[in-house]
Amino acid sequence: MPLIQECYDIKSPPGSVFDLINDVENTSNFSDVLRNVQSIGPDLYRYTIILAGIPLTWVAKVTERVPPQRISWESKSDISLAGSFILTPSSAGTHMDFEMRYNIRNRILAILLKPILPAIIRNVARDTVQSIKERLERNF
């Protein structure tokens, strides 16, 4: 599984950062690609994205919540994802480490998306984390 990692220092306390990323249904506001996140059960969410013009949907489960230090998730569908936000206090406020592993299990989608997928997912992750940072610092 390919790995994406992003690190940021955010001028906001860890509790505020955690509260924002823990509001999972609101995460669709941080990316143009992520169209919708809907709660479908305890710690279960249905994600819908548009990737290279192709709508993709999957269900992810929040596997760990440790306020205000960590939130982790994983999915087990055509798109396999596992990731986490790790938050540590810093002189700036919060140091945020983001990591995500992904794999497209659907062979047809994998073939179609392989040439462009790594760059698109990396850019979406970077834009999402940057949007979180900007929102928190604007309100700090």
Order of alpha helices (4+ residues) and beta strands (2+ residues): beta-alpha-beta-beta-beta-beta-beta-beta-alpha-alpha
